[in-house]
């Protein structure tokens, strides 16, 4: 994947954004992109909606496509980390959902600590709710508990998906079937003698 500038301008629909409003960075992340995926564009749409609702001006985008939130903290992602090292360039970071930001309670804790240290706002779109979840530098109590609960749910979901994949690949190996992905050099995929899947 080509390297991108850590300060990628956010694509606008019609002309420049209004000035004089808090500046926000749109954070987009996807673990496993495919040719037909629409997730990045749907995330951008959700982020725009949050920004409009809250009166923020989007000044840039941190797009980390092909990056796992389970294994990579926000501070280790190729593009987002560049923005987080320059907090003076914006007042808020907006994600389409909590699981696009983190899939770990530890990473959520680190993100909130960073926001408090630099006086920045974290915004998580909540498609299933009316309003986004807004975490200000002074947030405490129920807001922090909600963030941690959502991060815990995202972590459990990631662990469940990982366990399922591990189990599925083990089952495929036991039956001598091909599990997908790139075929190693010198080999080709062929139908499995059982008629199910490939080898």
Secondary structure per residue as TSV (DSSP state, phi and psi in degrees):
chain	resnum	aa	ss	phi	psi
A	1	X	-	360.0	134.0
A	2	X	-	-65.8	145.1
A	3	X	-	-73.7	141.1
A	4	X	-	-114.9	154.0
A	5	X	-	-64.8	140.0
A	6	X	T	-67.8	-9.5
A	7	X	T	-118.5	62.9
A	8	X	B	-78.0	123.9
A	9	X	-	-61.2	143.0
A	10	X	-	-81.0	130.0
A	11	X	-	-67.7	130.0
A	12	X	-	-102.8	161.4
A	13	X	S	-88.5	-40.7
A	14	X	S	-149.4	93.1
A	15	X	S	73.2	-175.5
A	16	X	-	-70.9	155.9
A	17	X	-	-73.0	156.9
A	18	X	-	-65.0	145.8
A	19	X	S	-96.0	170.6
A	20	X	S	83.4	9.8
A	21	X	S	-113.9	159.5
A	22	X	-	-56.0	137.7
A	23	X	E	-86.6	140.1
A	24	X	E	-134.5	150.2
A	25	X	E	-105.0	131.7
A	26	X	E	-85.3	122.8
A	27	X	E	-107.6	119.9
A	28	X	E	-119.1	133.5
A	29	X	E	-145.6	142.4
A	30	X	E	-148.2	130.6
A	31	X	S	-71.8	-53.7
A	32	X	S	-126.2	89.8
A	33	X	-	-69.8	145.8
A	34	X	-	-127.5	168.0
A	35	X	T	-58.6	-35.9
A	36	X	T	-100.8	10.0
A	37	X	-	-67.3	141.1
A	38	X	-	-113.9	5.3
A	39	X	H	-57.7	-48.5
A	40	X	H	-57.2	-42.5
A	41	X	H	-69.0	-36.1
A	42	X	H	-67.4	-36.9
A	43	X	H	-64.2	-43.7
A	44	X	H	-60.8	-40.3
A	45	X	H	-63.5	-42.7
A	46	X	H	-65.4	-39.1
A	47	X	H	-65.3	-44.0
A	48	X	H	-57.6	-43.1
A	49	X	H	-60.9	-44.8
A	50	X	H	-60.6	-46.2
A	51	X	H	-60.9	-42.7
A	52	X	H	-64.0	-43.3
A	53	X	H	-62.7	-35.8
A	54	X	H	-96.0	-6.3
A	55	X	T	77.4	30.6
A	56	X	-	-97.0	153.4
A	57	X	E	-104.2	122.5
A	58	X	E	-77.8	121.1
A	59	X	E	-110.3	-8.2
A	60	X	E	-173.0	170.9
A	61	X	E	-131.8	137.0
A	62	X	E	-110.8	98.3
A	63	X	E	-105.1	109.8
A	64	X	E	-114.9	86.4
A	65	X	E	-95.0	132.0
A	66	X	T	89.3	21.2
A	67	X	-	-120.7	126.6
A	68	X	-	-84.2	131.3
A	69	X	T	-79.8	-17.4
A	70	X	T	-70.5	-37.1
A	71	X	T	-108.0	-11.4
A	72	X	-	-125.6	119.6
A	73	X	-	-73.1	161.3
A	74	X	G	-54.9	-28.6
A	75	X	G	-83.3	-2.1
A	76	X	G	-113.1	-4.0
A	77	X	S	-76.5	140.2
A	78	X	T	-52.0	-45.1
A	79	X	T	-97.3	-48.1
A	80	X	H	-59.2	-38.7
A	81	X	H	-59.1	-34.8
A	82	X	H	-62.4	-40.1
A	83	X	H	-68.7	-43.5
A	84	X	H	-64.8	-22.2
A	85	X	T	-80.7	-7.4
A	86	X	-	-126.1	59.7
A	87	X	G	-62.5	-18.6
A	88	X	G	-71.1	-11.4
A	89	X	G	-83.7	-5.4
A	90	X	-	-162.0	167.6
A	91	X	S	-109.1	-16.2
A	92	X	E	-150.5	156.4
A	93	X	E	-121.0	133.3
A	94	X	E	-120.7	128.5
A	95	X	E	-114.3	155.2
A	96	X	S	-69.9	-26.7
A	97	X	S	-163.7	161.5
A	98	X	H	-58.3	-41.6
A	99	X	H	-69.9	-10.5
A	100	X	H	-82.7	-18.5
A	101	X	H	-91.6	-53.2
A	102	X	-	-144.4	155.9
A	103	X	S	-132.2	39.8
A	104	X	-	-157.1	133.8
A	105	X	H	-62.6	-38.8
A	106	X	H	-61.4	-44.3
A	107	X	H	-66.4	-35.2
A	108	X	H	-65.1	-41.5
A	109	X	H	-59.5	-44.0
A	110	X	H	-65.3	-38.8
A	111	X	H	-67.0	-43.4
A	112	X	H	-65.4	-40.6
A	113	X	H	-62.5	-41.0
A	114	X	H	-61.9	-45.3
A	115	X	H	-62.7	-39.1
A	116	X	H	-68.0	-42.0
A	117	X	H	-61.1	-40.2
A	118	X	H	-101.2	2.3
A	119	X	T	65.3	40.8
A	120	X	-	-111.8	159.5
A	121	X	E	-104.3	137.8
A	122	X	E	-108.8	132.7
A	123	X	E	-126.4	129.9
A	124	X	E	-121.3	118.8
A	125	X	-	-64.3	140.9
A	126	X	-	-125.3	85.9
A	127	X	T	-54.7	-30.9
A	128	X	T	-83.3	-3.6
A	129	X	S	-124.5	167.5
A	130	X	S	-71.7	-41.7
A	131	X	S	-117.6	151.8
A	132	X	-	-69.7	160.8
A	133	X	E	-88.1	118.0
A	134	X	E	-110.9	124.5
A	135	X	E	-114.2	105.4
A	136	X	-	-84.8	166.0
A	137	X	T	-59.4	-23.8
A	138	X	T	-100.5	7.0
A	139	X	-	-62.2	143.3
A	140	X	-	-155.2	-174.7
A	141	X	T	57.6	-123.1
A	142	X	H	-63.3	-33.4
A	143	X	H	-66.1	-46.7
A	144	X	H	-65.5	-41.6
A	145	X	H	-60.4	-40.3
A	146	X	H	-64.1	-43.7
A	147	X	H	-58.6	-45.5
A	148	X	H	-67.1	-38.2
A	149	X	H	-65.0	-42.1
A	150	X	H	-67.3	-38.6
A	151	X	H	-65.3	-38.3
A	152	X	H	-64.3	-43.4
A	153	X	H	-61.6	-43.2
A	154	X	H	-64.4	-37.8
A	155	X	H	-66.3	-44.8
A	156	X	H	-63.1	-40.2
A	157	X	H	-63.0	-43.1
A	158	X	H	-63.3	-40.8
A	159	X	H	-65.1	-39.1
A	160	X	H	-65.4	-44.7
A	161	X	H	-61.5	-44.0
A	162	X	H	-61.9	-42.9
A	163	X	H	-64.4	-39.7
A	164	X	H	-63.8	-44.3
A	165	X	H	-63.9	-42.5
A	166	X	H	-60.4	-44.4
A	167	X	H	-64.7	-41.9
A	168	X	H	-64.5	-43.0
A	169	X	H	-66.5	-36.2
A	170	X	H	-63.7	-42.9
A	171	X	H	-63.5	-40.4
A	172	X	H	-64.1	-41.6
A	173	X	H	-62.6	-40.4
A	174	X	H	-62.9	-32.1
A	175	X	T	-97.2	5.0
A	176	X	T	71.5	23.3
A	177	X	-	-97.3	153.4
A	178	X	-	-77.2	131.9
A	179	X	-	-92.8	1.2
A	180	X	-	98.6	177.5
A	181	X	S	91.8	-168.6
A	182	X	-	-70.8	136.0
A	183	X	-	-80.4	128.4
A	184	X	-	-57.5	149.4
A	185	X	T	-56.3	134.0
A	186	X	T	93.8	-6.0
A	187	X	-	-118.6	164.8
A	188	X	-	-141.0	155.7
A	189	X	-	-80.8	137.6
A	190	X	-	-135.9	157.3
A	191	X	B	-62.7	142.1
A	192	X	-	-73.0	140.6
A	193	X	T	-54.3	-26.3
A	194	X	T	-74.3	-13.6
A	195	X	S	90.8	-3.2
A	196	X	S	-115.4	115.8
A	197	X	S	77.7	-160.3
A	198	X	B	-134.3	173.7
A	199	X	-	-131.5	360.0
